[in-house]
Each structure stands twice: as structure tokens, then as C-alpha cells.
């Protein structure tokens, strides 16, 4: 059987998902793992680890990101320039004050993506904003778990014609 079946341009088209972190009760790790799945494209039936078939994710309200336990004070992020004595560490609390919750979310998602040459391309599709406003409103097709695609006029017309009852004279003979 051919492996090419279903590998159409429509199957590889990228949708835009929005995740509002201010209203999401899940902690950082749960949200980051779900975002990583969408960025990789694992939620699609055509998923293949060697191809980049993931979607865009827009995260709003990153300033309201929350974690469990004492991670804000105890979790540390390290950076090193490879020069002797250049190891720097910063706590999650300080990073959120300095760079915002978007950087904390980006680092969590980056750690959950596979360490290969597709990681930077996938991370480029993650857009983080501290407040509720973003410039990608017209692109969003999916808001959380509900889809906005069902509100499009073409889809509404198709649903109306499909839901109309078929008259007995139009039905096929059996």
C-alpha cells in the first residue's frame, strides 16, 4: 500500500491555537506538555517524527502563570558562556520579574520538545504575550478546546444543507 495516501497539502496546513493562561487552572508543566504536543503535530493523524507538521500556538496571559510547591523560589535556570567562572544562575521568580512569564513558558516547552534540528522551527511557532491582547486574532481557529472554524459562513452553509431532510422522491431507490 502506498505511504503517500493522506499526505496532502490540506493535511499539513497549520492551524492557530490560542491558550489563555490567566483562565487555565493547570500548572506550568501540564500546559507546557500540551503546547509541545501541538507544536510537534502529535495531535494530527499524519504525525511523523521526522517531518514538521505542527501548528501555531498563541499563549496570552503569561504573567498569570502559576506553579505548584516552592518552584518559584527554588527552581534555578543556569547559563554558561564556556569561559571559566561564567556560570550564572537565576531563580524562576527573578526570571519572571526580569523577562516575564513568556520566557519561563518558552524554556519549559523547549525542554519538552525533541532535541533535534526541528526544535528551533517548532519554537518559532510559539507566540507568548503577557496580557490578553495579541496581533494574531484573525488567524486563530481554535480557542482552547472549542473550534472557531464552525462559525465560518462556508461551514455553516454546508451544515445547513447537510441537516435538511431528504424528500422521499429525491431518495435513491432501494
Backbone as JSON Lines, residues from 0, in Angstrom:
{"i":0,"aa":"X","n":[0.84,-1.18,0.0],"ca":[0.0,0.0,0.0],"c":[0.89,1.24,0.0]}
{"i":1,"aa":"X","n":[0.43,2.26,-0.68],"ca":[1.2,3.49,-0.81],"c":[1.24,4.25,0.51]}
{"i":2,"aa":"X","n":[2.38,4.84,0.81],"ca":[2.54,5.65,2.01],"c":[2.13,7.1,1.74]}
{"i":3,"aa":"X","n":[1.83,7.42,0.5],"ca":[1.54,8.78,0.12],"c":[0.09,9.16,0.37]}
{"i":4,"aa":"X","n":[-0.77,8.2,0.67],"ca":[-2.19,8.48,0.87],"c":[-2.36,9.37,2.09]}
{"i":5,"aa":"X","n":[-3.1,10.44,1.94],"ca":[-3.38,11.33,3.06],"c":[-2.33,12.39,3.3]}
{"i":6,"aa":"X","n":[-1.24,12.4,2.56],"ca":[-0.18,13.38,2.77],"c":[-0.42,14.59,1.86]}
{"i":7,"aa":"X","n":[-1.6,15.17,1.96],"ca":[-1.96,16.29,1.1],"c":[-1.6,17.61,1.76]}
{"i":8,"aa":"X","n":[-1.7,18.66,0.98],"ca":[-1.4,20.0,1.5],"c":[-2.39,20.37,2.6]}
{"i":9,"aa":"X","n":[-3.64,19.94,2.47],"ca":[-4.64,20.24,3.49],"c":[-4.29,19.56,4.81]}
{"i":10,"aa":"X","n":[-3.77,18.35,4.74],"ca":[-3.4,17.64,5.96],"c":[-2.24,18.33,6.67]}
{"i":11,"aa":"X","n":[-1.34,18.94,5.91],"ca":[-0.18,19.61,6.5],"c":[-0.43,21.08,6.8]}
{"i":12,"aa":"X","n":[-1.63,21.59,6.53],"ca":[-1.89,23.0,6.81],"c":[-1.82,23.25,8.31]}
{"i":13,"aa":"X","n":[-1.35,24.43,8.65],"ca":[-1.13,24.76,10.06],"c":[-2.29,25.59,10.61]}
{"i":14,"aa":"X","n":[-2.86,25.11,11.69],"ca":[-3.92,25.86,12.39],"c":[-3.28,26.71,13.48]}
{"i":15,"aa":"X","n":[-4.01,27.69,13.95],"ca":[-3.54,28.56,15.04],"c":[-4.4,28.27,16.26]}
{"i":16,"aa":"X","n":[-3.77,27.94,17.38],"ca":[-4.46,27.65,18.63],"c":[-4.14,28.76,19.62]}
{"i":17,"aa":"X","n":[-5.13,29.11,20.45],"ca":[-4.89,30.09,21.5],"c":[-5.05,29.44,22.85]}
{"i":18,"aa":"X","n":[-4.14,29.75,23.76],"ca":[-4.17,29.23,25.12],"c":[-4.14,30.43,26.06]}
{"i":19,"aa":"X","n":[-5.23,30.64,26.8],"ca":[-5.29,31.75,27.75],"c":[-4.86,31.24,29.12]}
{"i":20,"aa":"X","n":[-3.66,31.6,29.54],"ca":[-3.09,31.08,30.79],"c":[-3.71,31.72,32.02]}
{"i":21,"aa":"X","n":[-4.35,32.88,31.87],"ca":[-4.95,33.53,33.04],"c":[-6.2,32.78,33.5]}
{"i":22,"aa":"X","n":[-6.87,32.08,32.6],"ca":[-8.08,31.34,32.98],"c":[-7.83,29.83,33.06]}
{"i":23,"aa":"X","n":[-6.62,29.38,32.76],"ca":[-6.3,27.95,32.78],"c":[-5.81,27.55,34.18]}
{"i":24,"aa":"X","n":[-6.47,26.6,34.83],"ca":[-6.07,26.24,36.2],"c":[-4.86,25.3,36.27]}
{"i":25,"aa":"X","n":[-4.41,24.77,35.13],"ca":[-3.31,23.8,35.15],"c":[-1.98,24.49,35.46]}
{"i":26,"aa":"X","n":[-1.07,23.76,36.11],"ca":[0.26,24.33,36.38],"c":[1.13,24.36,35.12]}
{"i":27,"aa":"X","n":[2.3,24.96,35.24],"ca":[3.22,25.18,34.12],"c":[3.55,23.92,33.34]}
{"i":28,"aa":"X","n":[3.89,22.85,34.02],"ca":[4.31,21.63,33.33],"c":[3.22,20.99,32.5]}
{"i":29,"aa":"X","n":[1.99,20.99,33.0],"ca":[0.86,20.41,32.26],"c":[0.56,21.22,31.0]}
{"i":30,"aa":"X","n":[0.61,22.53,31.14],"ca":[0.36,23.4,29.98],"c":[1.48,23.24,28.96]}
{"i":31,"aa":"X","n":[2.72,23.23,29.42],"ca":[3.87,23.14,28.52],"c":[3.87,21.82,27.74]}
{"i":32,"aa":"X","n":[3.48,20.72,28.38],"ca":[3.47,19.45,27.67],"c":[2.38,19.43,26.59]}
{"i":33,"aa":"X","n":[1.23,20.04,26.85],"ca":[0.17,20.11,25.84],"c":[0.6,21.01,24.68]}
{"i":34,"aa":"X","n":[1.26,22.11,24.98],"ca":[1.75,23.0,23.92],"c":[2.8,22.29,23.07]}
{"i":35,"aa":"X","n":[3.68,21.53,23.69],"ca":[4.71,20.79,22.95],"c":[4.08,19.78,22.0]}
{"i":36,"aa":"X","n":[3.0,19.12,22.43],"ca":[2.31,18.15,21.57],"c":[1.73,18.84,20.34]}
{"i":37,"aa":"X","n":[1.14,20.02,20.53],"ca":[0.55,20.76,19.4],"c":[1.65,21.28,18.48]}
{"i":38,"aa":"X","n":[2.76,21.76,19.03],"ca":[3.87,22.26,18.19],"c":[4.5,21.14,17.36]}
{"i":39,"aa":"X","n":[4.55,19.92,17.91],"ca":[5.11,18.78,17.17],"c":[4.13,18.23,16.15]}
{"i":40,"aa":"X","n":[2.83,18.4,16.39],"ca":[1.83,17.86,15.49],"c":[1.37,16.47,15.89]}
{"i":41,"aa":"X","n":[1.62,16.06,17.12],"ca":[1.24,14.72,17.57],"c":[-0.27,14.55,17.67]}
{"i":42,"aa":"X","n":[-1.02,15.64,17.66],"ca":[-2.47,15.55,17.73],"c":[-3.1,15.28,16.36]}
{"i":43,"aa":"X","n":[-2.28,15.26,15.31],"ca":[-2.78,15.02,13.96],"c":[-2.57,13.55,13.57]}
{"i":44,"aa":"X","n":[-3.45,13.02,12.75],"ca":[-3.28,11.62,12.33],"c":[-2.11,11.4,11.38]}
{"i":45,"aa":"X","n":[-1.55,12.45,10.81],"ca":[-0.44,12.3,9.86],"c":[0.91,12.49,10.52]}
{"i":46,"aa":"X","n":[0.96,12.48,11.85],"ca":[2.21,12.75,12.57],"c":[3.32,11.8,12.15]}
{"i":47,"aa":"X","n":[4.49,12.39,11.94],"ca":[5.69,11.64,11.64],"c":[6.83,12.38,12.36]}
{"i":48,"aa":"X","n":[7.66,11.68,13.15],"ca":[8.69,12.38,13.92],"c":[9.71,13.15,13.07]}
{"i":49,"aa":"X","n":[9.89,12.75,11.83],"ca":[10.91,13.4,11.01],"c":[10.37,14.56,10.18]}
{"i":50,"aa":"X","n":[9.07,14.81,10.23],"ca":[8.51,15.94,9.49],"c":[7.94,16.95,10.47]}
{"i":51,"aa":"X","n":[7.91,18.19,10.04],"ca":[7.4,19.27,10.88],"c":[5.97,19.57,10.46]}
{"i":52,"aa":"X","n":[5.0,18.95,11.12],"ca":[3.6,19.11,10.75],"c":[2.78,19.74,11.87]}
{"i":53,"aa":"X","n":[3.42,20.43,12.8],"ca":[2.73,21.01,13.95],"c":[2.02,22.31,13.62]}
{"i":54,"aa":"X","n":[1.33,22.84,14.6],"ca":[0.53,24.05,14.45],"c":[1.16,25.21,15.22]}
{"i":55,"aa":"X","n":[0.57,26.38,15.04],"ca":[0.97,27.57,15.79],"c":[0.23,27.59,17.12]}
{"i":56,"aa":"X","n":[0.87,28.14,18.16],"ca":[0.23,28.3,19.47],"c":[0.48,29.72,19.94]}
{"i":57,"aa":"X","n":[-0.61,30.41,20.3],"ca":[-0.53,31.76,20.84],"c":[-0.94,31.68,22.31]}
{"i":58,"aa":"X","n":[-0.03,32.03,23.21],"ca":[-0.3,31.99,24.65],"c":[-0.46,33.41,25.15]}
{"i":59,"aa":"X","n":[-1.61,33.7,25.75],"ca":[-1.85,35.02,26.32],"c":[-1.95,34.89,27.83]}
{"i":60,"aa":"X","n":[-1.73,35.98,28.53],"ca":[-1.82,36.0,29.98],"c":[-0.67,35.28,30.66]}
{"i":61,"aa":"X","n":[0.53,35.35,30.09],"ca":[1.69,34.63,30.65],"c":[2.11,35.18,32.01]}
{"i":62,"aa":"X","n":[1.7,36.4,32.33],"ca":[2.06,36.94,33.64],"c":[1.35,36.21,34.77]}
{"i":63,"aa":"X","n":[0.24,35.51,34.46],"ca":[-0.53,34.78,35.47],"c":[-0.14,33.31,35.55]}
{"i":64,"aa":"X","n":[1.01,32.96,35.0],"ca":[1.49,31.58,35.03],"c":[1.73,31.15,36.47]}
{"i":65,"aa":"X","n":[1.27,29.95,36.83],"ca":[1.5,29.51,38.21],"c":[2.1,28.11,38.23]}
{"i":66,"aa":"X","n":[2.81,27.85,39.32],"ca":[3.46,26.55,39.51],"c":[3.07,26.04,40.9]}
{"i":67,"aa":"X","n":[3.31,24.76,41.13],"ca":[2.98,24.17,42.42],"c":[4.22,24.17,43.32]}
{"i":68,"aa":"X","n":[3.98,24.06,44.6],"ca":[5.09,23.97,45.55],"c":[5.87,25.27,45.64]}
{"i":69,"aa":"X","n":[7.17,25.14,45.91],"ca":[8.05,26.3,46.07],"c":[8.94,26.5,44.86]}
{"i":70,"aa":"X","n":[8.45,26.09,43.68],"ca":[9.28,26.17,42.47],"c":[9.66,27.61,42.13]}
{"i":71,"aa":"X","n":[8.8,28.57,42.41],"ca":[9.12,29.97,42.1],"c":[10.41,30.41,42.79]}
{"i":72,"aa":"X","n":[10.62,29.98,44.02],"ca":[11.81,30.4,44.75],"c":[12.97,29.42,44.6]}
{"i":73,"aa":"X","n":[12.68,28.12,44.37],"ca":[13.73,27.11,44.39],"c":[14.24,26.7,43.02]}
{"i":74,"aa":"X","n":[13.41,26.77,41.97],"ca":[13.88,26.34,40.66],"c":[14.85,27.35,40.11]}
{"i":75,"aa":"X","n":[15.98,26.86,39.59],"ca":[17.01,27.75,39.06],"c":[17.28,27.44,37.61]}
{"i":76,"aa":"X","n":[17.54,28.48,36.85],"ca":[17.93,28.37,35.45],"c":[19.4,28.76,35.36]}
{"i":77,"aa":"X","n":[20.16,27.98,34.63],"ca":[21.6,28.2,34.54],"c":[21.98,28.6,33.11]}
{"i":78,"aa":"X","n":[23.01,29.45,33.01],"ca":[23.59,29.79,31.71],"c":[25.11,29.87,31.87]}
{"i":79,"aa":"X","n":[25.8,29.51,30.8],"ca":[27.26,29.47,30.85],"c":[27.8,29.89,29.49]}
{"i":80,"aa":"X","n":[28.81,30.75,29.48],"ca":[29.39,31.23,28.22],"c":[30.61,30.42,27.8]}
{"i":81,"aa":"X","n":[30.89,29.33,28.48],"ca":[32.06,28.45,28.26],"c":[33.37,29.08,28.72]}
{"i":82,"aa":"X","n":[33.33,30.25,29.29],"ca":[34.53,30.87,29.85],"c":[34.63,30.48,31.32]}
{"i":83,"aa":"X","n":[35.81,30.33,31.86],"ca":[35.95,29.95,33.27],"c":[35.3,30.97,34.21]}
{"i":84,"aa":"X","n":[34.49,30.48,35.12],"ca":[33.85,31.34,36.11],"c":[32.64,32.09,35.6]}
{"i":85,"aa":"X","n":[32.08,31.69,34.46],"ca":[30.97,32.45,33.9],"c":[29.62,31.78,34.11]}
{"i":86,"aa":"X","n":[29.52,30.83,35.02],"ca":[28.25,30.18,35.3],"c":[27.34,31.16,36.03]}
{"i":87,"aa":"X","n":[26.14,31.38,35.45],"ca":[25.17,32.28,36.08],"c":[23.92,31.48,36.4]}
{"i":88,"aa":"X","n":[23.29,31.82,37.5],"ca":[22.04,31.17,37.86],"c":[21.03,32.24,38.24]}
{"i":89,"aa":"X","n":[19.76,31.95,37.93],"ca":[18.68,32.86,38.24],"c":[17.47,32.02,38.64]}
{"i":90,"aa":"X","n":[16.74,32.45,39.65],"ca":[15.56,31.7,40.08],"c":[14.4,32.01,39.14]}
{"i":91,"aa":"X","n":[13.37,31.16,39.21],"ca":[12.19,31.36,38.37],"c":[11.49,32.67,38.71]}
{"i":92,"aa":"X","n":[11.48,33.03,39.97],"ca":[10.85,34.27,40.4],"c":[11.54,35.49,39.78]}
{"i":93,"aa":"X","n":[12.87,35.5,39.82],"ca":[13.64,36.62,39.25],"c":[13.48,36.65,37.73]}
{"i":94,"aa":"X","n":[13.45,35.45,37.1],"ca":[13.3,35.41,35.65],"c":[11.94,35.95,35.23]}
{"i":95,"aa":"X","n":[10.91,35.63,36.0],"ca":[9.58,36.13,35.67],"c":[9.51,37.65,35.87]}
{"i":96,"aa":"X","n":[10.21,38.18,36.85],"ca":[10.25,39.63,37.04],"c":[11.02,40.31,35.91]}
{"i":97,"aa":"X","n":[12.14,39.7,35.52],"ca":[13.03,40.32,34.53],"c":[12.53,40.15,33.1]}
{"i":98,"aa":"X","n":[12.18,38.93,32.7],"ca":[11.83,38.62,31.33],"c":[10.36,38.33,31.11]}
{"i":99,"aa":"X","n":[9.6,38.11,32.17],"ca":[8.17,37.83,32.05],"c":[7.88,36.33,32.05]}
{"i":100,"aa":"X","n":[6.62,36.0,32.19],"ca":[6.21,34.6,32.23],"c":[6.36,33.9,30.9]}
{"i":101,"aa":"X","n":[6.42,34.65,29.82],"ca":[6.59,34.05,28.49],"c":[7.91,33.33,28.36]}
{"i":102,"aa":"X","n":[8.96,33.89,28.95],"ca":[10.28,33.25,28.88],"c":[10.3,31.97,29.71]}
{"i":103,"aa":"X","n":[9.63,31.96,30.85],"ca":[9.54,30.75,31.68],"c":[8.8,29.66,30.9]}
{"i":104,"aa":"X","n":[7.69,30.03,30.25],"ca":[6.93,29.07,29.46],"c":[7.75,28.57,28.27]}
{"i":105,"aa":"X","n":[8.46,29.47,27.58],"ca":[9.29,29.06,26.44],"c":[10.34,28.04,26.85]}
{"i":106,"aa":"X","n":[10.99,28.27,27.99],"ca":[12.02,27.33,28.43],"c":[11.43,25.99,28.83]}
{"i":107,"aa":"X","n":[10.23,25.99,29.41],"ca":[9.59,24.73,29.77],"c":[9.19,23.94,28.52]}
{"i":108,"aa":"X","n":[8.64,24.63,27.53],"ca":[8.23,23.95,26.29],"c":[9.45,23.48,25.52]}
{"i":109,"aa":"X","n":[10.5,24.29,25.47],"ca":[11.72,23.91,24.76],"c":[12.32,22.63,25.33]}
{"i":110,"aa":"X","n":[12.27,22.48,26.65],"ca":[12.78,21.28,27.27],"c":[11.96,20.04,26.97]}
{"i":111,"aa":"X","n":[10.69,20.22,26.58],"ca":[9.82,19.08,26.29],"c":[9.81,18.69,24.82]}
{"i":112,"aa":"X","n":[10.41,19.5,23.97],"ca":[10.49,19.17,22.55],"c":[11.7,18.27,22.3]}
{"i":113,"aa":"X","n":[11.66,17.45,21.26],"ca":[12.81,16.6,20.95],"c":[14.04,17.44,20.61]}
{"i":114,"aa":"X","n":[15.19,16.96,21.02],"ca":[16.43,17.7,20.8],"c":[16.97,17.36,19.41]}
{"i":115,"aa":"X","n":[16.4,17.96,18.38],"ca":[16.84,17.72,17.01],"c":[16.79,19.02,16.23]}
{"i":116,"aa":"X","n":[17.04,18.95,14.94],"ca":[17.13,20.18,14.15],"c":[15.78,20.84,13.88]}
{"i":117,"aa":"X","n":[14.69,20.2,14.26],"ca":[13.38,20.8,14.08],"c":[12.95,21.65,15.28]}
{"i":118,"aa":"X","n":[13.69,21.57,16.38],"ca":[13.27,22.23,17.61],"c":[13.17,23.74,17.46]}
{"i":119,"aa":"X","n":[14.12,24.38,16.81],"ca":[14.08,25.83,16.66],"c":[12.91,26.28,15.78]}
{"i":120,"aa":"X","n":[12.61,25.51,14.74],"ca":[11.47,25.84,13.88],"c":[10.16,25.7,14.63]}
{"i":121,"aa":"X","n":[10.07,24.68,15.47],"ca":[8.86,24.49,16.26],"c":[8.71,25.59,17.3]}
{"i":122,"aa":"X","n":[9.8,25.97,17.93],"ca":[9.74,27.03,18.93],"c":[9.37,28.38,18.32]}
{"i":123,"aa":"X","n":[9.72,28.58,17.06],"ca":[9.37,29.84,16.39],"c":[7.86,29.97,16.21]}
{"i":124,"aa":"X","n":[7.13,28.87,16.26],"ca":[5.67,28.91,16.12],"c":[4.96,29.13,17.45]}
{"i":125,"aa":"X","n":[5.71,29.24,18.55],"ca":[5.11,29.55,19.85],"c":[5.19,31.05,20.08]}
{"i":126,"aa":"X","n":[4.05,31.7,20.24],"ca":[3.98,33.14,20.46],"c":[3.44,33.39,21.86]}
{"i":127,"aa":"X","n":[4.2,34.11,22.7],"ca":[3.82,34.35,24.09],"c":[3.58,35.84,24.32]}
{"i":128,"aa":"X","n":[2.51,36.16,25.04],"ca":[2.16,37.54,25.36],"c":[1.77,37.63,26.82]}
{"i":129,"aa":"X","n":[2.21,38.69,27.48],"ca":[1.95,38.86,28.91],"c":[0.49,39.22,29.19]}
{"i":130,"aa":"X","n":[-0.12,39.98,28.33],"ca":[-1.51,40.4,28.53],"c":[-2.46,39.61,27.63]}
{"i":131,"aa":"X","n":[-3.73,40.04,27.6],"ca":[-4.72,39.32,26.81],"c":[-4.72,39.68,25.32]}
{"i":132,"aa":"X","n":[-3.99,40.7,24.92],"ca":[-4.03,41.16,23.54],"c":[-2.85,40.64,22.73]}
{"i":133,"aa":"X","n":[-3.13,40.3,21.46],"ca":[-2.09,39.83,20.56],"c":[-2.48,40.17,19.13]}
{"i":134,"aa":"X","n":[-1.52,40.24,18.2],"ca":[-1.82,40.64,16.82],"c":[-2.28,39.51,15.92]}
{"i":135,"aa":"X","n":[-2.56,38.33,16.45],"ca":[-2.9,37.17,15.62],"c":[-4.36,36.78,15.72]}
{"i":136,"aa":"X","n":[-5.24,37.71,16.1],"ca":[-6.66,37.37,16.3],"c":[-7.31,36.8,15.05]}
{"i":137,"aa":"X","n":[-6.99,37.32,13.88],"ca":[-7.64,36.85,12.66],"c":[-7.18,35.45,12.27]}
{"i":138,"aa":"X","n":[-6.06,34.99,12.8],"ca":[-5.53,33.67,12.45],"c":[-6.08,32.54,13.32]}
{"i":139,"aa":"X","n":[-6.58,32.86,14.51],"ca":[-6.97,31.84,15.49],"c":[-8.15,31.03,14.97]}
{"i":140,"aa":"X","n":[-7.96,29.72,14.89],"ca":[-9.05,28.82,14.5],"c":[-9.58,28.05,15.69]}
{"i":141,"aa":"X","n":[-8.79,27.94,16.73],"ca":[-9.16,27.1,17.87],"c":[-8.87,27.86,19.15]}
{"i":142,"aa":"X","n":[-9.89,28.04,19.98],"ca":[-9.75,28.76,21.24],"c":[-9.91,27.74,22.35]}
{"i":143,"aa":"X","n":[-8.81,27.31,22.93],"ca":[-8.87,26.27,23.95],"c":[-9.31,24.96,23.34]}
{"i":144,"aa":"X","n":[-10.45,24.44,23.75],"ca":[-10.94,23.17,23.22],"c":[-12.01,23.35,22.15]}
{"i":145,"aa":"X","n":[-12.58,24.56,22.03],"ca":[-13.63,24.74,21.03],"c":[-13.07,25.38,19.77]}
{"i":146,"aa":"X","n":[-13.63,25.02,18.64],"ca":[-13.12,25.46,17.35],"c":[-13.93,26.63,16.83]}
{"i":147,"aa":"X","n":[-13.26,27.63,16.27],"ca":[-13.95,28.76,15.65],"c":[-14.23,28.5,14.18]}
{"i":148,"aa":"X","n":[-13.71,27.4,13.67],"ca":[-13.9,27.12,12.25],"c":[-15.36,26.81,11.95]}
{"i":149,"aa":"X","n":[-16.1,26.33,12.95],"ca":[-17.51,26.03,12.72],"c":[-18.35,27.29,12.55]}
{"i":150,"aa":"X","n":[-17.81,28.44,12.9],"ca":[-18.53,29.69,12.74],"c":[-18.35,30.33,11.38]}
{"i":151,"aa":"X","n":[-17.51,29.78,10.52],"ca":[-17.29,30.35,9.2],"c":[-18.53,30.18,8.33]}
{"i":152,"aa":"X","n":[-18.84,31.13,7.44],"ca":[-20.07,31.05,6.64],"c":[-20.11,29.82,5.72]}
{"i":153,"aa":"X","n":[-18.97,29.42,5.16],"ca":[-18.96,28.26,4.27],"c":[-19.32,27.0,5.04]}
{"i":154,"aa":"X","n":[-18.82,26.88,6.23],"ca":[-19.09,25.7,7.05],"c":[-20.54,25.71,7.49]}
{"i":155,"aa":"X","n":[-21.08,26.88,7.86],"ca":[-22.49,26.98,8.27],"c":[-23.41,26.57,7.12]}
{"i":156,"aa":"X","n":[-23.09,27.01,5.91],"ca":[-23.9,26.66,4.74],"c":[-23.87,25.16,4.51]}
{"i":157,"aa":"X","n":[-22.71,24.55,4.63],"ca":[-22.59,23.1,4.44],"c":[-23.38,22.36,5.51]}
{"i":158,"aa":"X","n":[-23.32,22.83,6.74],"ca":[-24.06,22.19,7.82],"c":[-25.56,22.32,7.63]}
{"i":159,"aa":"X","n":[-26.02,23.48,7.12],"ca":[-27.45,23.66,6.86],"c":[-27.94,22.72,5.78]}
{"i":160,"aa":"X","n":[-27.19,22.6,4.7],"ca":[-27.62,21.72,3.61],"c":[-27.55,20.25,4.01]}
{"i":161,"aa":"X","n":[-26.61,19.91,4.87],"ca":[-26.49,18.51,5.31],"c":[-27.57,18.14,6.31]}
{"i":162,"aa":"X","n":[-28.08,19.12,7.07],"ca":[-29.08,18.8,8.09],"c":[-30.51,18.83,7.55]}
{"i":163,"aa":"X","n":[-30.72,19.32,6.32],"ca":[-32.07,19.34,5.76],"c":[-32.5,17.93,5.43]}
{"i":164,"aa":"X","n":[-33.75,17.58,5.76],"ca":[-34.23,16.22,5.47],"c":[-34.38,16.0,3.97]}
{"i":165,"aa":"X","n":[-34.1,14.79,3.57],"ca":[-34.2,14.41,2.16],"c":[-35.62,13.94,1.9]}
{"i":166,"aa":"X","n":[-36.24,14.48,0.83],"ca":[-37.6,14.07,0.49],"c":[-37.59,12.68,-0.11]}
{"i":167,"aa":"X","n":[-38.7,11.91,0.04],"ca":[-38.72,10.54,-0.5],"c":[-38.53,10.47,-2.0]}
{"i":168,"aa":"X","n":[-38.97,11.52,-2.75],"ca":[-38.79,11.48,-4.21],"c":[-37.32,11.65,-4.6]}
{"i":169,"aa":"X","n":[-36.52,12.31,-3.73],"ca":[-35.11,12.52,-4.03],"c":[-34.24,11.36,-3.54]}
{"i":170,"aa":"X","n":[-34.79,10.53,-2.67],"ca":[-34.01,9.44,-2.12],"c":[-33.76,8.38,-3.17]}
{"i":171,"aa":"X","n":[-32.65,7.7,-3.08],"ca":[-32.31,6.65,-4.04],"c":[-33.2,5.43,-3.8]}
{"i":172,"aa":"X","n":[-33.63,4.73,-4.89],"ca":[-34.45,3.53,-4.73],"c":[-33.64,2.4,-4.09]}
{"i":173,"aa":"X","n":[-34.3,1.6,-3.28],"ca":[-33.59,0.52,-2.6],"c":[-33.96,-0.82,-3.12]}
